[in-house]
Amino acid sequence: MGEHHDTNLPGAGAEELASRASRRAARLRHDQAMGHGADAAVDEQLRQAERRLRTYSQGAEGERLVAQALGFLERYGWVALHDVHWPGRPKANIDHIAVGPGGIVVIDAKNWTGDVVVRDGVLRQNGYSRERETTSAATATSAVAARIAAMHRSAVVPVLCLVAQDVEPVVLGQTTVVGRSGLAAHLVSLPVRLAAYEVADVARFLASDLGGPRSPEVLTSADLVTQTLARAGFTVTTPVAPRRVHGRSRATSTVRQQGPRTRTSAPTSTRRGKRQRVGPLLLRLTLGIALVLSLPYSLPWLAETLGPVLGSMVVPEVPTQQPTEQP
């Protein structure tokens, strides 16, 4: 995985790096011919530039060969993206992303020379461990998974493709290592994870999100929730943190400026006032409870005693009319 190039063509990023290394090597050869600088220093710089030129050229060729292998999968419903951004790493790229029924496969192409084998669970080239490369592929996969919807994250898997070696698929940690000759068969054999419309939607989103002129950031779960709510039409606001004074919040600074409180044996006037108010409150509460408890037993007496009085107040007596004598 090298530097991203805006054309999104397979190997474009590595080809750009190879072009830079070639121009630097040409300048160093010119300096060497003109006798500029120490001969030993110029020779060492020239060797490094030529070494980088070979590495980047091999990488670009390897990416083009892997892209050809992925092209055969279109008939099986797969869509391939090439030389896209690595989220969160503006100067790095991802060689290939294949989106199909078997999921979202992040592919790192390695066009290594020499003896490349998997021994005792470790990928080795000429005896040297390449565990860093398998871990890097898994890291890139996590960055891509963070950009897509949560329902599809488990379908994102890393693959390290060996361009020049025939290696059967083997899982090392989270990364599957496979030779280029077996890459297409491996992807077709993956269990179905995405429907046809999901393949189209995910591929379209990744092409837009990772194929633009700028590298996107790695999203957190909170960022994804915010984006989802915003797309649904909700207004999302970010809470404002309290102002800080000299590295501390204003509330903390104010409390610390007051100094520690000292406890005294004698109560303050405030405490005495609180205690004086508690007594009458308890007395009123006790009387209220007693009244409620005695009310059922007092009702008959109240009815007998106050009934006539209340009745005379409510219903006044009507004077009887005396009979009149007839003349």
JOPE-V205544 format. One record per residue. SS is DSSP state (helix for helix, strand for strand, loop for the rest). PSI is psi in whole degrees, -180 to 180 (none if undefined). Layout:
SS;PSI / SS;PSI
//
This chain:
loop;119 / loop;-144 / loop;143 / loop;143 / loop;139 / loop;-12 / loop;-19 / loop;28 / loop;148 / loop;128 / loop;4 / helix;-41 / helix;-46 / helix;-35 / helix;-38 / helix;-43 / helix;-38 / helix;-38 / helix;-41 / helix;-44 / helix;-36 / helix;-42 / helix;-38 / helix;-41 / helix;-38 / helix;-41 / helix;-40 / helix;-36 / helix;-38 / helix;-44 / helix;-38 / helix;-40 / helix;-33 / helix;-7 / loop;24 / loop;133 / loop;175 / loop;137 / helix;-42 / helix;-42 / helix;-42 / helix;-40 / helix;-42 / helix;-42 / helix;-37 / helix;-41 / helix;-41 / helix;-41 / helix;-41 / helix;-34 / helix;-43 / helix;-37 / helix;-44 / helix;-43 / helix;-47 / helix;-37 / helix;-42 / helix;-40 / helix;-42 / helix;-42 / helix;-40 / helix;-40 / helix;-37 / helix;-39 / helix;-40 / helix;-37 / helix;-37 / helix;-41 / helix;-38 / helix;-26 / helix;-27 / loop;-12 / loop;-3 / helix;-35 / helix;-19 / helix;13 / loop;19 / loop;147 / strand;131 / strand;134 / strand;144 / strand;142 / strand;61 / strand;169 / strand;148 / strand;111 / loop;131 / loop;-5 / strand;91 / strand;-27 / strand;11 / strand;159 / strand;167 / strand;129 / strand;-52 / strand;148 / strand;120 / strand;125 / strand;123 / strand;-170 / loop;-31 / loop;0 / strand;-160 / strand;110 / strand;118 / strand;119 / strand;127 / strand;117 / strand;133 / strand;112 / loop;71 / loop;155 / loop;169 / loop;-161 / loop;112 / strand;117 / strand;163 / strand;115 / strand;126 / loop;39 / loop;16 / strand;133 / strand;127 / strand;142 / strand;118 / loop;37 / loop;-13 / strand;138 / strand;137 / loop;34 / helix;-31 / helix;-36 / helix;-40 / helix;-37 / helix;-38 / helix;-39 / helix;-40 / helix;-37 / helix;-43 / helix;-38 / helix;-41 / helix;-38 / helix;-39 / helix;-42 / helix;-32 / loop;-15 / loop;-13 / loop;174 / loop;150 / helix;-32 / helix;-20 / helix;-1 / helix;-37 / helix;-14 / helix;-1 / strand;122 / strand;150 / strand;146 / strand;132 / strand;115 / strand;122 / strand;114 / loop;-44 / loop;5 / loop;141 / loop;98 / loop;128 / loop;151 / loop;128 / strand;137 / strand;124 / strand;104 / loop;-116 / loop;-8 / strand;136 / strand;126 / strand;128 / strand;148 / strand;158 / helix;-36 / helix;-25 / helix;7 / helix;-49 / helix;-44 / helix;-37 / helix;-44 / helix;-40 / helix;-30 / loop;-8 / loop;145 / loop;149 / loop;127 / loop;-27 / loop;141 / loop;169 / helix;-42 / helix;-31 / helix;-38 / helix;-46 / helix;-43 / helix;-47 / helix;-43 / helix;-41 / helix;-42 / helix;-46 / helix;-37 / helix;-39 / helix;-40 / helix;-40 / helix;-6 / loop;6 / loop;-176 / loop;-19 / loop;148 / loop;128 / loop;163 / loop;162 / loop;125 / loop;143 / loop;173 / helix;-37 / helix;-38 / helix;-41 / helix;-40 / helix;-42 / helix;-44 / helix;-41 / helix;-44 / helix;-39 / helix;-41 / helix;-28 / loop;-4 / loop;4 / loop;149 / loop;121 / loop;123 / loop;147 / loop;127 / loop;141 / loop;128 / loop;149 / loop;147 / loop;145 / strand;144 / strand;115 / loop;44 / loop;-2 / strand;154 / strand;160 / helix;-38 / helix;-44 / helix;-40 / helix;-40 / helix;-42 / helix;-41 / helix;-29 / helix;-24 / helix;-21 / loop;165 / loop;147 / loop;145 / loop;136 / loop;133 / loop;155 / loop;-35 / loop;135 / loop;147 / loop;172 / helix;-33 / helix;-43 / helix;-39 / helix;-40 / helix;-39 / helix;-41 / helix;-37 / helix;-30 / helix;-20 / helix;-37 / helix;-57 / helix;-34 / helix;-43 / helix;-38 / helix;-46 / helix;-37 / helix;-40 / helix;-44 / helix;-38 / helix;-41 / helix;-43 / helix;-39 / helix;-41 / helix;-41 / helix;-33 / helix;-8 / helix;-43 / helix;-37 / helix;-19 / helix;-12 / helix;-45 / helix;-47 / helix;-42 / helix;-38 / helix;-40 / helix;-38 / helix;-46 / helix;-9 / helix;-53 / helix;-38 / helix;-47 / helix;-35 / helix;-40 / helix;-29 / helix;-34 / helix;-45 / loop;100 / loop;150 / loop;139 / loop;120 / loop;137 / loop;142 / loop;124 / loop;138 / loop;142 / loop;145 / loop;142 / loop;137 / loop;none
//
